[in-house]
Amino acid sequence: MLRLAQFLLWVPVLARQDFPQRNAGVIVGAYLVAVLFATAMFRVGLRRRVLAPRWIAADVVLGCLCAVVVSRCYPAADAASIGNWVIPPLCGVTVTAAIYGGRRRGAAVAAVVGCWLVGAWPALGTPNGQELVSNATMMAVFAAVAGFVGRFLLDASQAADVASADAIESRERAARADERAEQALEFHDSVQVTLDAIASGRYPAEQNRRLAQRDADYLRVLTTSRQDGGRAELATALARMIRDHSAQELLERGVESRIGVLPPDLPAEVVDALTKGAREALNNAAKYAEVDVVWLTAAGTEDGGVRVAVIDRGVGFDPDRTRPGLGTTLSINRIVALGGETAVISTPGEGTTVELTWTA
């Protein structure tokens, strides 16, 4: 914005054509080249969020050329006057170099100021000669102040970036520690209990097998349903529900689950609604489907949502002739109130599929 304002200062002069007509091509042409270059430099800088050293060097070189060539196109008495368009943009060049020039910023500022003195030197013996010195002083002072303030702000922002990165890393470490502690508690409250029961020798081999398979499925869900390392609360809730559901005992083969990668940031009320809806669908399958196994699947969708399905290959029913019970109304349709969808697909003799879908 500073550079733009500096270029705009010469627009009224350009409109009045208040400059030497004999060298108008050089003066106006150099002005347009400088405007286009500055536009390109700052556009690239803003897009990449950095002003590369080669752009700064090119800006300084172009400023030095304009300071000499354009200033010499003016009569000596006007070379150091404000009618010479190079004066304000040269201040911008020195400011940019002082902030982003790195170790060479002092040399860059000195080069621009020196070229200005060389270009407008003939004005020294005219009534406007004092402007030669005052403009050179202005460029140097602007550059010094900008360099100091700019470096202070850059250092402060870099320190803030480092502090933010440290805080994020600390939160991630704390989150990982909490997750490890929760996993240890999950193991203690579930799998360890099963292992102790098997080790006690009090149960027949078939029951031990089913207990081991149940907890193996539970652990598989916990370890395979993550996205980018994030813990999927829905997967954990479904795994717990499946592990403890009465269908595991009521059905010969229990509940088989296929839970894929699920989004880690689902709202808590969505997790609760999907879990309760799936539990009610398992209840219905265990009571009415007349099967020895029920399948539960869950997977993330491309739009960031999730789909949960409970499937059986039992007796089925005609949805048009069977009124939904209280459990279906209150539990399965709970997700609808949160913007989701439900679908109960069934045909007599061909089983039933209950789908619960929620989109972010």
C-alpha positions in Angstrom: 0.0 0.0 0.0 2.9 2.3 0.7 4.5 1.7 -2.7 1.1 2.1 -4.4 0.6 5.5 -2.7 4.0 6.6 -3.8 3.3 5.8 -7.4 -0.1 7.5 -7.3 1.5 10.8 -6.2 2.8 11.3 -9.8 -0.6 10.6 -11.5 -1.7 14.3 -11.4 1.7 15.3 -12.9 1.2 12.6 -15.6 -2.3 13.9 -16.4 -1.1 17.5 -16.8 2.0 16.3 -18.7 4.0 18.5 -16.5 7.4 17.0 -17.4 10.0 17.5 -20.1 8.4 16.5 -23.4 11.7 15.9 -25.1 12.3 12.9 -22.8 8.7 12.0 -22.2 9.1 8.5 -23.6 11.9 7.6 -21.2 10.2 9.3 -18.2 6.8 7.7 -18.7 8.2 4.4 -19.9 10.4 4.0 -16.9 7.4 4.9 -14.7 5.2 2.2 -16.2 8.0 -0.4 -16.0 8.5 0.4 -12.3 4.8 0.2 -11.6 4.5 -3.2 -13.4 7.5 -4.6 -11.6 6.4 -3.5 -8.2 2.9 -5.0 -8.8 4.5 -8.3 -9.9 6.9 -8.4 -6.9 4.3 -7.7 -4.3 1.8 -10.0 -5.9 4.3 -12.9 -5.9 5.4 -12.0 -2.3 1.8 -12.0 -1.0 1.0 -15.3 -2.7 4.2 -17.0 -1.4 4.2 -15.1 1.9 7.8 -14.1 1.4 9.8 -11.6 -0.6 12.7 -13.6 -2.0 16.2 -12.0 -2.1 16.3 -12.0 -5.9 13.2 -9.8 -6.0 14.7 -7.4 -3.5 17.9 -7.3 -5.5 16.0 -6.6 -8.8 13.9 -3.9 -7.0 17.1 -2.2 -5.9 18.7 -2.4 -9.3 15.7 -1.0 -11.1 15.4 1.8 -8.5 19.1 2.7 -9.0 18.7 2.8 -12.8 15.6 5.0 -12.6 17.3 7.3 -10.1 20.1 8.0 -12.6 18.4 7.8 -16.0 15.1 9.5 -15.2 16.6 12.2 -13.0 19.0 13.1 -15.9 16.0 13.5 -18.2 14.9 16.5 -16.2 16.5 20.0 -16.4 18.9 20.6 -13.6 16.5 22.9 -11.8 13.8 20.3 -11.8 15.8 17.1 -11.2 15.4 17.2 -7.4 11.8 18.6 -7.4 8.7 16.5 -6.5 7.8 16.6 -10.2 10.4 13.9 -10.7 8.4 10.7 -10.1 11.4 8.6 -8.8 11.6 10.4 -5.4 8.7 8.8 -3.6 9.1 5.2 -5.0 12.8 5.4 -4.2 11.8 5.8 -0.6 9.7 2.7 -0.9 12.7 0.8 -2.4 14.9 1.7 0.5 12.1 0.8 3.0 11.7 -2.6 1.4 15.4 -3.2 1.2 15.9 -2.2 4.9 13.2 -4.6 6.1 13.8 -7.6 3.8 17.4 -7.1 2.5 19.0 -9.2 5.2 22.7 -8.7 5.8 23.0 -6.6 2.6 20.3 -4.1 3.5 22.8 -1.4 4.4 24.6 -1.8 1.1 21.2 -1.8 -0.8 20.0 1.4 0.9 23.4 3.1 0.3 23.3 2.1 -3.4 19.8 3.6 -3.9 20.7 6.9 -2.1 24.0 7.1 -3.9 22.4 6.6 -7.3 19.8 9.3 -6.5 22.6 11.7 -5.7 24.4 10.8 -8.9 21.3 11.2 -11.0 20.1 14.5 -9.5 23.5 16.0 -8.8 23.1 18.8 -11.4 20.4 20.3 -9.2 23.0 21.2 -6.6 23.8 24.5 -8.2 20.2 25.6 -8.7 17.6 27.1 -6.3 16.3 23.6 -5.7 19.7 22.3 -4.7 18.7 21.8 -1.1 16.1 19.3 -2.1 18.8 17.1 -3.4 20.2 16.7 0.2 16.8 16.7 1.9 15.5 14.0 -0.3 18.6 11.9 0.2 18.3 12.4 4.0 14.6 11.4 3.8 15.4 8.2 2.0 18.1 7.3 4.6 15.9 8.1 7.6 12.9 6.3 6.2 15.0 3.3 5.6 16.6 3.4 9.1 13.3 3.7 10.9 11.6 1.0 8.7 14.5 -1.3 9.2 14.4 -1.0 13.0 10.7 -1.3 13.3 10.4 -4.0 10.6 13.1 -6.1 12.2 11.5 -5.7 15.6 8.1 -6.8 14.2 9.6 -9.7 12.3 11.5 -11.0 15.3 8.4 -10.7 17.5 6.3 -12.6 14.9 8.9 -15.3 14.6 9.1 -15.6 18.4 5.3 -15.9 18.4 5.4 -18.6 15.8 8.0 -20.6 17.8 5.8 -20.2 21.0 2.7 -21.3 19.1 4.5 -24.3 17.7 5.8 -25.2 21.2 2.3 -24.9 22.6 0.8 -27.1 19.9 3.5 -29.7 20.4 2.9 -29.6 24.2 -0.9 -30.1 23.6 -0.2 -33.0 21.2 2.1 -34.6 23.7 -0.5 -34.2 26.5 -3.2 -35.6 24.2 -1.0 -38.6 23.3 -0.3 -39.2 27.0 -4.1 -39.0 27.8 -4.8 -41.4 25.0 -2.2 -43.9 26.2 -3.7 -43.6 29.7 -7.2 -44.2 28.4 -6.1 -47.1 26.2 -4.5 -48.6 29.3 -7.7 -48.2 31.2 -9.7 -49.7 28.3 -7.4 -52.7 28.3 -7.7 -53.1 32.0 -11.5 -52.9 32.0 -12.0 -55.2 29.0 -9.3 -57.4 27.6 -7.5 -58.0 30.8 -10.8 -59.2 32.4 -11.2 -61.6 29.5 -7.7 -62.9 29.8 -8.1 -63.4 33.5 -11.3 -65.3 32.9 -9.7 -67.6 30.3 -6.6 -68.1 32.6 -8.8 -69.1 35.5 -9.9 -72.3 33.6 -13.5 -72.0 34.8 -15.1 -71.8 31.4 -15.4 -74.3 28.5 -13.1 -74.0 25.5 -15.9 -72.7 23.2 -16.9 -69.9 25.6 -13.2 -69.0 26.0 -13.0 -68.8 22.2 -16.0 -66.5 21.9 -14.7 -64.2 24.7 -11.3 -64.0 23.0 -12.9 -63.3 19.6 -15.1 -60.6 21.1 -12.2 -58.7 22.6 -10.0 -59.3 19.5 -12.7 -57.6 17.4 -12.9 -54.8 20.0 -9.1 -54.1 19.8 -9.1 -54.3 16.0 -11.7 -51.5 15.9 -9.7 -49.3 18.2 -6.5 -49.7 16.2 -7.8 -49.5 12.7 -10.4 -46.8 12.8 -8.1 -43.8 13.0 -7.7 -41.0 10.5 -4.3 -39.1 10.4 -3.6 -40.5 13.9 -6.7 -38.9 15.4 -8.8 -41.0 17.7 -12.3 -41.7 16.3 -14.8 -41.4 19.2 -17.5 -43.1 17.2 -15.4 -46.1 16.6 -14.7 -46.5 20.3 -18.3 -46.0 21.2 -19.4 -48.6 18.6 -16.7 -51.0 19.7 -17.8 -50.8 23.3 -21.5 -51.2 22.4 -20.8 -54.2 20.2 -18.6 -55.9 22.8 -21.2 -55.6 25.6 -24.4 -56.1 23.5 -26.6 -59.0 24.5 -26.6 -60.2 20.9 -23.1 -61.6 21.6 -24.7 -64.1 23.9 -28.1 -64.5 22.3 -26.9 -65.3 18.8 -24.7 -68.3 18.1 -22.1 -66.3 16.2 -22.9 -63.0 17.8 -22.1 -59.7 16.1 -19.4 -59.4 13.4 -18.2 -55.8 12.8 -16.4 -54.2 9.9 -15.5 -50.6 11.0 -13.3 -48.7 8.7 -11.5 -45.3 9.1 -13.9 -42.8 10.7 -13.7 -39.0 11.1 -12.1 -38.1 14.4 -14.0 -34.9 15.0 -17.7 -35.9 15.0 -19.9 -33.9 17.4 -20.6 -35.8 20.7 -24.3 -35.7 20.1 -23.8 -37.4 16.6 -21.7 -40.1 18.1 -24.3 -40.7 20.8 -27.2 -40.8 18.3 -25.4 -43.2 15.9 -24.4 -45.5 18.7 -27.8 -45.7 20.2 -29.4 -46.1 16.8 -27.1 -49.0 15.9 -27.7 -50.6 19.4 -31.5 -50.5 18.8 -31.0 -52.0 15.3 -29.0 -54.9 16.9 -31.7 -55.3 19.5 -34.3 -55.8 16.8 -32.2 -58.2 14.8 -31.4 -60.3 17.9 -35.2 -60.5 18.8 -36.9 -60.8 15.5 -34.5 -61.8 12.6 -34.1 -65.5 13.6 -30.4 -65.5 12.6 -27.2 -66.7 14.2 -25.1 -63.7 13.3 -25.6 -59.9 12.6 -23.2 -57.6 10.8 -22.4 -54.0 11.8 -20.4 -51.8 9.4 -19.3 -48.2 9.7 -17.2 -46.1 7.4 -16.5 -42.5 6.6 -17.9 -40.8 3.5 -16.1 -38.6 1.0 -17.9 -35.5 2.3 -16.6 -35.9 5.8 -19.7 -37.7 7.1 -20.2 -41.3 8.3 -22.5 -44.2 7.5 -23.4 -47.0 10.0 -25.3 -50.1 8.9 -26.7 -53.1 10.7 -27.4 -56.0 8.4 -29.1 -59.4 9.0 -30.1 -62.1 6.6 -33.2 -63.2 8.6 -36.9 -63.4 8.1 -37.3 -59.7 7.1 -40.7 -57.9 7.1 -42.7 -55.5 5.0 -42.0 -51.9 6.1 -45.2 -50.7 4.6 -47.3 -53.0 6.7 -45.3 -53.0 10.0 -45.5 -49.9 12.2 -42.2 -48.9 13.8 -41.9 -49.6 17.5 -40.9 -47.2 20.2 -37.2 -48.1 20.0 -37.1 -47.4 16.3 -38.9 -44.1 16.7 -36.8 -42.8 19.6 -33.4 -44.4 18.9 -32.9 -45.1 15.3 -34.5 -41.8 14.2 -32.6 -39.8 16.7 -30.0 -39.0 14.1 -32.6 -37.3 11.9 -33.0 -34.5 14.4 -29.3 -33.8 14.0 -29.5 -33.5 10.2 -28.9 -37.1 9.4 -30.9 -39.7 7.6 -32.2 -43.2 8.3 -33.3 -46.0 6.0 -34.8 -49.3 6.9 -34.7 -51.7 4.0 -36.4 -55.1 4.4 -38.1 -57.7 2.4 -39.9 -60.7 3.8 -37.5 -63.7 3.7 -34.5 -61.6 2.6 -33.4 -59.9 5.8 -33.2 -56.3 7.0 -30.7 -53.5 6.6 -30.8 -50.4 8.8 -28.7 -47.5 7.6 -27.8 -44.4 9.6 -26.1 -41.6 7.8 -24.8 -38.2 8.9 -23.0 -35.6 6.8 -20.9 -32.8 8.2 
